[in-house]
Amino acid sequence: MLFLSTILLFGFASAQKVIQLNYCSIDEHHLRMDCKYAVPAESPTPYCKYTNGERLFDTTDPDEEQHAPFKKKARARIFPGNICRLLFKNLPNGKSNFTCSIKLADTGATATKTSVVFKKLLLPCSAWSVLFQSCSGLMLTLMTLPMLLDIHWL
């Protein structure tokens, strides 16, 4: 019985997962954070929420209420391609922790990923900043390609 319950528990735990958490600055004081997730094909649209400890920045779950100070500062939305995006206005100086949680309504299983954001180290939102954060191997190859081509011609 223990073996069967363990298999079921791992089955529900792996039903969805957060693949990647990218962030960038829209302008000097605003944060955009994209949480890319994977869910089973037959599952309905999951709920997404962003938190900092017990404080709820925003959620797409109608049963949860946003923490009062963030009602005008934070907005979470789900976009095509399994992306949950947080727009956060007036990011404070220093570092901030953001946790993205994806929850399936039918099973209640939740997957989370946390990232620490340093305001002074934020890159502006652009294709390059997303590429820097999500495809470091590809970026390294692209940056070293001219050097490798020069060596080839010698």
Kinemage of the C-alpha trace (Angstrom):
@kinemage 1
@onewidth
@group {chain A} dominant
@subgroup {mainchain}
@vectorlist {calphas} color= white
{ca met a 1} P 0.000 0.000 0.000
{ca leu a 2} L 2.880 2.370 0.825
{ca phe a 3} L 4.431 1.681 -2.571
{ca leu a 4} L 1.163 2.456 -4.379
{ca ser a 5} L 0.641 5.696 -2.458
{ca thr a 6} L 4.235 6.771 -3.210
{ca ile a 7} L 3.715 6.180 -6.934
{ca leu a 8} L 0.461 8.146 -6.876
{ca leu a 9} L 2.079 10.987 -4.952
{ca phe a 10} L 4.935 11.261 -7.438
{ca gly a 11} L 2.453 11.023 -10.308
{ca phe a 12} L 0.531 14.033 -9.022
{ca ala a 13} L 3.705 15.935 -8.149
{ca ser a 14} L 5.060 15.546 -11.667
{ca ala a 15} L 1.754 16.404 -13.350
{ca gln a 16} L 2.954 19.945 -13.921
{ca lys a 17} L 6.215 21.785 -13.463
{ca val a 18} L 7.688 25.235 -13.708
{ca ile a 19} L 10.317 25.095 -16.415
{ca gln a 20} L 11.785 28.580 -16.343
{ca leu a 21} L 11.501 31.902 -14.538
{ca asn a 22} L 12.756 34.921 -16.525
{ca tyr a 23} L 12.636 38.561 -15.521
{ca cys a 24} L 13.564 41.955 -16.911
{ca ser a 25} L 12.757 45.641 -16.409
{ca ile a 26} L 10.131 47.344 -18.527
{ca asp a 27} L 11.536 50.697 -17.496
{ca glu a 28} L 13.633 51.888 -14.594
{ca his a 29} L 11.146 50.905 -11.866
{ca his a 30} L 8.895 48.190 -13.343
{ca leu a 31} L 9.485 44.427 -13.407
{ca arg a 32} L 8.212 41.861 -15.879
{ca met a 33} L 8.528 38.235 -14.808
{ca asp a 34} L 7.616 35.298 -17.042
{ca cys a 35} L 6.995 31.890 -15.538
{ca lys a 36} L 7.061 29.166 -18.197
{ca tyr a 37} L 5.376 25.945 -17.151
{ca ala a 38} L 4.396 22.540 -18.510
{ca val a 39} L 1.087 20.797 -17.810
{ca pro a 40} L -0.484 17.615 -19.179
{ca ala a 41} L -2.254 18.195 -22.498
{ca glu a 42} L -5.681 17.154 -21.259
{ca ser a 43} L -5.685 19.385 -18.177
{ca pro a 44} L -7.675 22.641 -18.021
{ca thr a 45} L -5.935 26.007 -17.793
{ca pro a 46} L -4.050 26.061 -14.485
{ca tyr a 47} L -4.048 28.820 -11.907
{ca cys a 48} L -0.942 30.916 -11.500
{ca lys a 49} L 0.186 33.055 -8.594
{ca tyr a 50} L 3.194 35.089 -7.548
{ca thr a 51} L 4.108 35.379 -3.880
{ca asn a 52} L 6.788 36.580 -1.495
{ca gly a 53} L 6.502 34.383 1.555
{ca glu a 54} L 2.920 34.770 2.750
{ca arg a 55} L 2.301 37.935 0.725
{ca leu a 56} L 0.331 37.348 -2.470
{ca phe a 57} L 1.364 39.715 -5.260
{ca asp a 58} L -1.386 38.507 -7.617
{ca thr a 59} L -3.113 35.355 -8.845
{ca thr a 60} L -5.386 34.117 -11.606
{ca asp a 61} L -7.306 31.995 -9.066
{ca pro a 62} L -10.637 33.705 -8.285
{ca asp a 63} L -10.791 31.979 -4.871
{ca glu a 64} L -7.675 33.755 -3.568
{ca glu a 65} L -7.478 37.427 -2.680
{ca gln a 66} L -4.539 39.652 -3.581
{ca his a 67} L -2.589 41.196 -0.676
{ca ala a 68} L -3.985 44.747 -0.270
{ca pro a 69} L -0.751 46.781 -0.845
{ca phe a 70} L -0.258 45.098 -4.238
{ca lys a 71} L -3.722 45.718 -5.738
{ca lys a 72} L -2.451 48.617 -7.878
{ca lys a 73} L 1.181 47.444 -8.156
{ca ala a 74} L 1.013 43.835 -9.410
{ca arg a 75} L -0.895 42.017 -12.121
{ca ala a 76} L -0.588 38.321 -13.105
{ca arg a 77} L -1.971 36.962 -16.375
{ca ile a 78} L -1.697 33.700 -18.303
{ca phe a 79} L -0.548 33.955 -21.933
{ca pro a 80} L -0.516 31.415 -24.771
{ca gly a 81} L 2.500 29.140 -24.766
{ca asn a 82} L 2.104 28.227 -21.067
{ca ile a 83} L 3.438 31.508 -19.713
{ca cys a 84} L 2.245 33.256 -16.591
{ca arg a 85} L 3.407 36.879 -16.586
{ca leu a 86} L 3.686 39.214 -13.621
{ca leu a 87} L 3.891 42.963 -14.152
{ca phe a 88} L 5.084 44.667 -10.979
{ca lys a 89} L 5.183 48.453 -10.652
{ca asn a 90} L 7.662 50.364 -8.492
{ca leu a 91} L 10.066 47.554 -7.677
{ca pro a 92} L 11.854 48.447 -4.414
{ca asn a 93} L 15.632 48.935 -4.333
{ca gly a 94} L 17.738 46.001 -3.227
{ca lys a 95} L 16.695 42.395 -3.637
{ca ser a 96} L 13.230 40.887 -3.776
{ca asn a 97} L 12.112 37.246 -3.763
{ca phe a 98} L 9.427 36.170 -6.209
{ca thr a 99} L 7.843 32.709 -6.225
{ca cys a 100} L 5.758 31.534 -9.160
{ca ser a 101} L 3.264 28.771 -8.357
{ca ile a 102} L 1.274 26.799 -10.919
{ca lys a 103} L -1.731 24.901 -9.573
{ca leu a 104} L -4.003 22.486 -11.382
{ca ala a 105} L -7.610 23.040 -10.361
{ca asp a 106} L -8.713 19.435 -10.787
{ca thr a 107} L -5.953 17.796 -8.687
{ca gly a 108} L -4.806 20.668 -6.484
{ca ala a 109} L -1.162 19.770 -7.230
{ca thr a 110} L 1.199 22.741 -7.191
{ca ala a 111} L 4.624 23.361 -8.751
{ca thr a 112} L 6.747 26.337 -7.693
{ca lys a 113} L 9.960 28.122 -8.570
{ca thr a 114} L 11.581 31.023 -6.727
{ca ser a 115} L 13.941 33.670 -8.005
{ca val a 116} L 15.786 36.523 -6.318
{ca val a 117} L 15.668 39.790 -8.264
{ca phe a 118} L 18.274 42.506 -7.710
{ca lys a 119} L 16.862 45.761 -9.029
{ca lys a 120} L 20.227 47.281 -9.966
{ca leu a 121} L 21.161 44.161 -11.989
{ca leu a 122} L 17.958 44.003 -14.060
{ca leu a 123} L 18.373 44.000 -17.826
{ca pro a 124} L 15.859 45.893 -19.959
{ca cys a 125} L 13.189 43.743 -21.591
{ca ser a 126} L 14.191 42.853 -25.121
{ca ala a 127} L 14.901 39.767 -27.165
{ca trp a 128} L 18.555 39.956 -26.111
{ca ser a 129} L 17.818 40.002 -22.383
{ca val a 130} L 15.541 36.979 -22.686
{ca leu a 131} L 18.221 35.219 -24.711
{ca phe a 132} L 20.857 36.033 -22.071
{ca gln a 133} L 18.724 34.574 -19.292
{ca ser a 134} L 17.249 31.524 -20.966
{ca cys a 135} L 19.796 30.355 -23.547
{ca ser a 136} L 23.241 30.843 -22.086
{ca gly a 137} L 24.709 27.986 -24.136
{ca leu a 138} L 23.354 29.403 -27.369
{ca met a 139} L 24.552 32.886 -26.447
{ca leu a 140} L 28.034 31.602 -25.637
{ca thr a 141} L 28.161 29.868 -29.008
{ca leu a 142} L 27.008 32.977 -30.865
{ca met a 143} L 29.534 35.174 -29.083
{ca thr a 144} L 32.471 32.840 -29.678
{ca leu a 145} L 31.539 32.080 -33.284
{ca pro a 146} L 33.451 35.085 -34.744
{ca met a 147} L 36.544 34.073 -32.790
{ca leu a 148} L 36.268 30.502 -34.016
{ca leu a 149} L 35.828 31.666 -37.609
{ca asp a 150} L 38.952 33.846 -37.356
{ca ile a 151} L 40.993 30.907 -36.147
{ca his a 152} L 39.688 28.783 -39.004
{ca trp a 153} L 40.912 31.262 -41.602
{ca leu a 154} L 44.498 31.317 -40.297
